Amino acid sequence: MTLTEIGSGGTVNADITLTGYDRTTEILTTFAVVPPHRVLAARTVAHVPASDPGIVGVYPLQPEEAASIAALASTTIDLDRYDYCIEAIARETTPMTGAAASR
């Protein structure tokens, strides 16, 4: 199956997210959506290569990079408890905002 076969209308809808993985269990535990107008800056901070325009990969972040992207997403993070990445998380409809985005 190709990415274009997933989702409605033959396209994938995704939010670019700052994800936090529990250091003990390595389970995705927390995430914050990067607002669309801040994605380019987040890509730069995370050193996402131009060869990955949709951020299909998962990019581990250094603590200072995670903190910078958290500021772009207007959220706080816990660098002692979580390891952070930037990645795309698929969604079915409109971008996640508010409480749903800060789980």
N, C-alpha and C positions, 0 to 999 in steps of 0.2 A: 504494500500500500504506500502511495506517495503522500506527501503533506497536502497536496491539493485535493486529495480525496476525503480529507477529514473536515468536518464542520459543514455548516449550511452554505449553499451557494458555491461549493467547491473550493472554499478558502478557509484558512485557519485564522481564527481571531485569537489574539494572545495579548497579554499584558506583560511588559518588561518589568520584572520584579527583582527586588533585593530579597533574597531568601536566606533564612537562618537555619542551619542544621545543628541540632544538639550535639555537643562535643562528645558526650558519653555514648549515645545511642546512634548517632549519625542520621537521625530521622528529621525530615523537614518539619520544623516546629513553628516557625514564624515567617511572615513575609510582608512586604510593603510594596505597593505598586508605584513605579516611577511614573510621574505624570508625562503624558506624551510630549509636551514641550520641553522636558528635561532629559529625554532619552539620549539625544546626541551627546550631551555633556556626560551622562552616565557611561555611555559607550567609550568615550575618551578616557575617563578615569579608570575604567576596567580593562583598558587595552584590548577591546574587542576588535579583531581584525576586519578589514574591509571585505574580506572574503566570506564573512558571515553577516550579511546585511540585516537579516531577520532575527539575529541572536538566537540561533537554533542550538548552539552549544551552551554549556554551563561553564561559567568563568569564575573560579575561586578568587576571592579578594583578600588582599592584605588588610590588616586592621585599619590603616589610614584610608585606604580606598573605600572600605565599607562605610567608614564614618562620613566620608565625602558624599557618597551616594545616598546615605541616610539623610543627610542634610538636603539633598536635591529632592528627596521623597517626603520631606517634612516629617520625619519620624525619628525616634530614638532607638538605639540598639544596645545590646549587652555583649560586649566583646569578650567578656570572661566566660560566658556560657555557650555562645554560639560561634560557629564558623560561617562566614557569609560568602554568597555567590551572587552573581547577576545572571538571570536566565529568563526565558519566556515561559509563561504558564498559560496554557490554553483556557479560553473562556467561551461560553456559548453565545453571549449577547453583548451588552455594552461594557465598557471598561469598569472595573471594580473601583469603588470609592468609599470613603468613610469607614465605618466599623468593619465592613466585610473585607476591606483591603488591609486592615491592620491586625489580622488574626495572628 
